[in-house]
Amino acid sequence: MRLLSIAAFVLHFICLANFAHSKTLVGVAKTDITPTHPVLLAGYGGRPGEHVGVDQSIWARSLAIGDATPVVLIAVDNCGVPAHVTHAVLAELKVSHAISKSQLVISSTHTHNAPALRGYAPIVWAGRTTDAQEQRVDRYTLWLTEQLIKTARAALDSRQPASLSWGQGFVDFGGNRRVISDGKWAGFGFQQNGPVDHSLPVMVARNSGGNVIAVWTNYACHCTTVGGRNHIGGDWAGNSNLAIEKLFSGAIALTTIGCGADVGPQPSGNM
């Protein structure tokens, strides 16, 4: 139901006859970042070792907006991207497209079913890895960095005249996950009366022919639907992208999670 809620609102919004819009240049691209070798996953400390399967492919998706000084958003299916990766991507984009620090944002979907990256939450695997596992983490981190550069460049190079429109909807599958008992934090769970932001902002780009080429949605909620399953997957954000792209053939969807630290998907625990 959560994916139907997001996709249904996006469909309703895009089909509206009249909406405010602006014209600019827009480019969009995506690349598959599913690991081709075993790798440790980020997000949970109880996993016994490297991933044992793939529930769905994971992706890096880029959106470039503007002409002389474009801005670039990269939405990546990962628990978190450390600063050194962002710096490496920025260094390459500065050379190839004169992109400055203020023009680039790398946003993680925070799926807990994506590879661990060197420098992100090292406490999760501290003292529990082999040298070979560490080498595979480094191998994936370097390869992912290359893919982020690749997809950002592709979005910048594919910019075309487009119109941007914006709207805001509502979905309600997020629940406050910080349980309060007698005025004190009592662990993670479902605090039904806790604060949650259920707004779903959506931005849509259409090319000069009126076709949808990009959809950006945001919902403040952890990507932890699946739980500690030791499989690769994009969780609800990844599935949301797939549902939107199925609605609009040829378009690329980017889902980000905003400030969702206190919020988790309800219900959760399985696919």
C-alpha positions in Angstrom: 0.0 0.0 0.0 2.8 2.4 0.7 4.1 2.2 -2.9 0.6 2.6 -4.2 0.1 5.7 -2.1 3.3 7.3 -3.4 2.7 6.3 -7.1 -0.9 7.3 -6.9 -0.2 10.8 -5.8 2.6 11.2 -8.3 0.2 10.0 -11.1 -2.5 12.4 -9.8 -0.1 15.3 -9.6 1.4 14.8 -13.1 -2.0 14.4 -14.7 -3.2 17.8 -13.4 -4.1 20.2 -16.3 -2.8 23.3 -14.6 0.2 23.8 -12.3 2.9 26.4 -11.8 6.1 25.6 -13.6 9.4 27.1 -14.7 11.6 26.4 -17.7 15.3 25.4 -17.6 17.7 22.7 -18.7 17.3 19.3 -17.1 19.3 16.1 -17.4 18.8 12.8 -15.7 20.7 9.5 -15.6 21.0 6.3 -13.5 23.4 3.4 -13.2 23.2 0.0 -11.6 25.4 -0.1 -8.5 24.6 -3.7 -7.4 27.8 -5.3 -6.2 29.2 -8.2 -8.4 31.2 -9.7 -5.5 30.3 -10.6 -1.9 30.5 -7.5 0.4 29.5 -6.6 4.0 26.3 -4.6 4.3 25.8 -1.5 6.4 22.9 -0.7 8.7 22.8 -3.5 11.2 25.4 -4.9 13.6 24.0 -8.5 13.9 24.7 -9.8 10.4 27.1 -12.8 10.4 29.1 -11.8 7.3 28.9 -10.7 3.7 25.6 -10.6 1.8 24.2 -13.9 0.5 21.7 -12.7 -2.1 20.1 -9.9 -4.0 16.4 -9.0 -3.6 16.6 -6.3 -6.2 19.2 -4.2 -7.9 20.3 -0.9 -6.3 21.0 2.3 -8.2 22.7 5.7 -8.3 20.4 8.3 -9.9 21.4 11.8 -10.9 19.4 14.9 -11.7 21.1 18.0 -13.2 19.2 21.3 -13.4 20.3 24.6 -14.9 22.5 26.0 -17.7 25.6 28.0 -16.9 25.8 27.0 -13.2 23.8 23.7 -12.9 23.0 21.9 -9.7 23.4 18.2 -9.4 21.6 15.8 -7.1 22.8 12.2 -6.8 20.4 9.9 -5.0 22.2 6.7 -4.1 20.9 3.4 -2.7 23.2 3.2 0.2 23.0 3.5 4.0 25.4 6.5 4.0 28.0 8.0 1.7 31.1 9.3 3.6 32.7 12.7 2.9 35.8 11.3 1.2 33.5 9.8 -1.5 31.7 13.1 -2.0 35.0 14.9 -2.2 36.3 12.5 -4.9 33.2 12.9 -7.0 33.3 16.7 -6.7 37.0 16.8 -7.7 36.2 15.0 -11.0 33.1 17.0 -11.7 35.0 20.2 -11.1 37.4 19.3 -13.8 34.9 18.0 -16.4 31.9 20.4 -15.8 33.2 23.2 -13.4 30.9 22.0 -10.6 31.6 23.6 -7.3 30.8 22.3 -3.8 27.6 24.4 -3.6 26.3 22.8 -6.8 26.5 19.1 -5.7 24.4 17.1 -3.2 24.8 13.3 -2.7 21.8 12.0 -0.9 21.6 8.4 0.5 18.3 6.6 0.5 19.6 5.1 3.8 18.6 1.5 2.8 20.1 -0.8 5.4 20.5 -3.4 2.7 23.4 -1.9 0.7 27.2 -2.4 0.9 29.2 -1.0 3.7 31.5 1.8 2.4 34.9 2.6 3.7 34.5 5.4 6.3 30.8 5.0 6.9 29.7 3.8 10.4 32.9 1.7 11.0 31.6 0.7 14.4 29.1 -1.7 12.8 31.8 -4.2 11.7 34.7 -3.2 14.1 36.7 -6.2 15.1 34.6 -8.7 13.2 36.1 -8.7 9.7 38.8 -10.5 7.8 41.5 -8.8 5.6 39.7 -10.2 2.5 36.4 -8.7 3.6 38.0 -5.3 4.2 39.6 -5.5 0.7 36.2 -6.2 -0.8 34.7 -3.2 1.0 37.5 -1.0 -0.4 37.0 -2.5 -3.8 33.3 -1.6 -3.8 33.8 1.9 -2.3 36.2 2.7 -5.2 33.9 1.3 -7.8 30.9 3.1 -6.4 32.8 6.4 -6.5 33.4 5.8 -10.2 29.8 5.0 -10.8 28.6 8.2 -9.0 31.0 10.2 -11.2 29.7 8.4 -14.3 26.0 9.0 -13.6 26.5 12.7 -12.6 28.4 13.3 -15.9 25.7 11.6 -17.9 23.0 13.7 -16.3 24.9 16.9 -17.0 25.7 15.9 -20.6 22.0 15.0 -21.3 20.5 18.3 -20.2 17.7 19.5 -22.5 15.0 22.2 -22.4 12.4 21.2 -19.8 9.7 22.5 -17.5 9.7 21.9 -13.8 6.6 21.7 -11.7 6.2 21.0 -8.0 3.4 19.8 -5.7 3.0 18.2 -2.2 1.0 15.2 -1.2 0.6 13.0 1.9 1.5 9.4 2.7 1.3 7.8 6.2 3.3 4.6 6.4 6.0 6.3 8.5 5.8 6.0 12.3 7.9 7.5 15.1 10.3 4.8 16.1 11.6 6.2 19.4 9.6 4.7 22.2 9.1 6.9 25.2 8.2 5.4 28.6 7.8 7.5 31.7 9.4 10.4 29.9 12.5 8.5 28.9 13.7 6.8 25.7 13.0 3.1 26.0 14.5 1.8 22.7 13.3 1.5 19.1 9.7 0.4 18.3 6.5 2.3 17.3 5.6 5.4 19.3 2.1 6.0 17.8 1.7 9.5 19.2 5.2 10.6 18.3 5.9 13.4 15.8 6.0 12.4 12.1 6.2 14.5 8.9 3.9 12.8 6.4 4.3 15.4 3.6 5.4 14.0 0.2 6.9 16.8 -2.0 7.2 15.9 -5.6 9.1 17.7 -8.4 8.5 16.7 -12.1 10.5 17.6 -15.2 8.9 17.4 -18.6 10.8 17.8 -21.9 9.8 20.1 -24.7 7.4 17.5 -26.0 5.6 17.3 -22.7 6.9 13.9 -21.7 7.9 13.2 -18.2 11.7 12.7 -17.9 12.3 12.9 -14.2 10.4 12.6 -11.0 11.9 13.5 -7.6 10.0 12.6 -4.4 10.9 12.9 -0.8 9.5 11.3 2.4 11.1 11.5 5.8 11.3 7.8 6.8 14.0 5.2 7.3 14.5 2.5 4.6 14.3 -0.4 7.1 11.2 -2.3 5.9 13.1 -5.5 5.3 15.0 -5.5 8.6 18.3 -7.4 9.0 17.9 -9.7 6.0 21.4 -10.2 4.6 20.4 -9.4 1.0 21.0 -6.4 -1.3 17.9 -4.2 -1.9 16.6 -0.7 -2.1 13.8 -1.1 0.4 10.7 1.2 0.1 12.6 4.0 -1.7 14.0 1.6 -4.3 10.6 0.1 -4.8 9.0 3.6 -5.0 11.4 4.4 -7.8 10.5 1.2 -9.7 6.7 1.9 -9.3 7.0 5.5 -10.6 9.2 4.5 -13.5 6.7 1.8 -14.4 4.0 4.5 -14.6 6.0 6.8 -16.8 8.0 4.9 -19.4 11.4 6.5 -20.1 11.4 8.6 -17.0 13.9 8.3 -14.1 12.6 8.5 -10.6 14.7 9.7 -7.6 13.4 9.1 -4.1 15.2 10.7 -1.1 14.3 10.4 2.6 15.0 13.9 4.0 15.1 14.1 7.8 13.7 10.7 8.8 16.0 9.7 11.7 13.1 9.4 14.2 10.8 7.7 11.7 10.6 4.1 10.5 8.2 2.3 8.1 5.2 0.6 9.6 4.7 -2.3 9.3 8.2 -3.7 8.8 10.2 -6.9 9.1 9.9 -8.6 5.7 9.6 -8.1 2.0 
